[in-house]
Amino acid sequence: MAERSASYADAVAAVARAEGNLDLVSDELFRVARALEGSDELRMTLSDRQIPAARRQQIVEDLLGGHASDTTTAMVSMIVAAGRSSDLAGIAQEAVEINARDRGRSVAEVRSAVALTDDQAERLAAALSAATGHRVDIKVIVDPSVMGGVVATIGDEVIDGSVRHRLSQLRDTF
Amino acid sequence: MSKRLWAAAAVVVAAVALSASAASAAGETVGSCIFDQVTVVEELVTVDFNEIKELKKRIEDGDKEAKEAKEEIVEKYEKDLEGCVEAPNPIIPEVTEIIWGGAAFVVLLALMKWKLFPVVKNLMEQRTQRIQDAIDDADRQRAEAAEVKANYEAELADAKAEAARIVDEAREQAATVRADLQARAEADIAEMRERAAADVEASKRQAIADLQSEVSDIALGAAEAVIGRSLEDPEMQRQLVDDYIARVGADQG
């Protein structure tokens, strides 16, 4: 499945490069994936093969029309029509990483209980870049289960400073 | 034996013949005796006819003495006649009878000697042999019985000895089994005690652990409640993110 997601991501990145907006498309695709992750009803609807592909594409266009670029809308519509909406998160992650590699950067998935301010995002990107030794782009995901603090994942490395993690350590200590 | 038998037979015949000769001299038969007595009476009647006639007359006249004399004479001659009809000697037979009897005896003895005695002897020998065989057989059977008895007694003795050995062995085994069972029971009891002690200890540890877990759950629950309320404060959230950024930056430093 990861290989298939990578292939779709390569296709999306190729189209976006051709359109000259890979940075925008990868970011929007990431946000769409997060939105899908947060809505079970939307995810199930777009994954339902009983619903005609044209109907599902229409739903995507209705949701994204005016809120995302045409390239992003077309890519998401294409993925949903292909019946790969369940792979959308992986495809978006791969697209983000392709974009970062194109720019000589790494991608850090940052989960926080609340949205970060721009200042916090810049300082966190700078701190992670300094910690890993190369430039890092962050993708922030608001995740209430983190409770507080931040969990940053860069490749296989996880830097967990969340309240959830601390409570877990405290529970293990007991 | 044969000679003695013949001698005995000859002695018997001679004795009978000698003893019978005297009897034959006194008057051999009843007929000749009566004939002699009748002759005597005829002579008496002829010689003393007148006396007899006179005696008869006197009797008819009633003379008692005559009558008594007559009766005396009659009685005398009756006795003589009765003597003729009396049986000869009941023990010693007449000579002719002895001769014929002896001859018959000798013939019979010869026949018996010739035919009967060998058969009887043979039968006797066979009977003797049978009896001897029976005796020998009885002796043999008695010997066999004695041998069987001896064997039986020996086997009985062996059986008794074997039974005694088995009983002794069974007693020893019973003692061994009893000792084993006792040792095993003691080991089981000791093991059960150890296990019970271990169970008690484990239960105690489990109870302590459960208590600690429950206490920690309560404490963590309280802590989470307090933290949860604190996390509702945006400033607290901001502070947590800033602390994280500072710590990541400090790790790099």
Contacts between the chains, C-beta under 8 A, distances in Angstrom:
chain1	res1	chain2	res2	distance
A	112	B	241	6.4
A	113	B	231	7.0
A	113	B	237	6.2
A	114	B	234	7.0
A	114	B	237	4.6
A	114	B	238	7.8
A	114	B	241	7.6
A	116	B	241	6.3
A	117	B	238	7.7
A	120	B	238	7.6
A	120	B	241	5.4
A	120	B	242	7.0
A	120	B	245	6.7
A	123	B	245	5.0
A	123	B	249	7.9
A	124	B	241	7.6
A	124	B	244	7.6
A	124	B	245	5.0
A	124	B	248	7.3
A	126	B	249	7.8
A	127	B	245	5.1
A	127	B	246	8.0
A	127	B	248	4.2
A	127	B	249	4.1
A	127	B	252	6.8
A	128	B	248	6.3
A	130	B	249	6.4
A	130	B	252	4.1
A	130	B	253	8.0
A	131	B	248	5.3
A	131	B	249	7.5
A	131	B	251	5.8
A	131	B	252	4.4
A	147	B	227	7.4
A	147	B	228	7.6
A	147	B	231	5.9
A	148	B	227	7.5
A	148	B	231	4.7
A	148	B	236	7.0
A	148	B	237	5.8
A	148	B	240	4.5
A	149	B	240	4.4
A	149	B	241	6.7
A	149	B	243	7.4
A	149	B	244	5.2
A	150	B	240	7.8
A	150	B	241	5.7
A	150	B	244	4.4
A	150	B	245	7.7
A	152	B	248	7.6
A	159	B	248	6.3
A	161	B	240	7.8
A	161	B	243	7.5
A	161	B	244	3.9
A	161	B	247	6.3
A	161	B	248	7.6
A	163	B	227	6.3
A	163	B	231	6.6
A	163	B	240	6.8
A	167	B	220	6.9
A	167	B	223	7.4
A	167	B	224	6.3
A	167	B	227	7.3
A	170	B	220	6.5
A	170	B	223	7.2
A	171	B	216	7.1
A	171	B	220	5.7
A	174	B	212	6.9
A	174	B	213	7.2
A	174	B	216	3.3
A	174	B	219	7.5
A	174	B	220	7.0
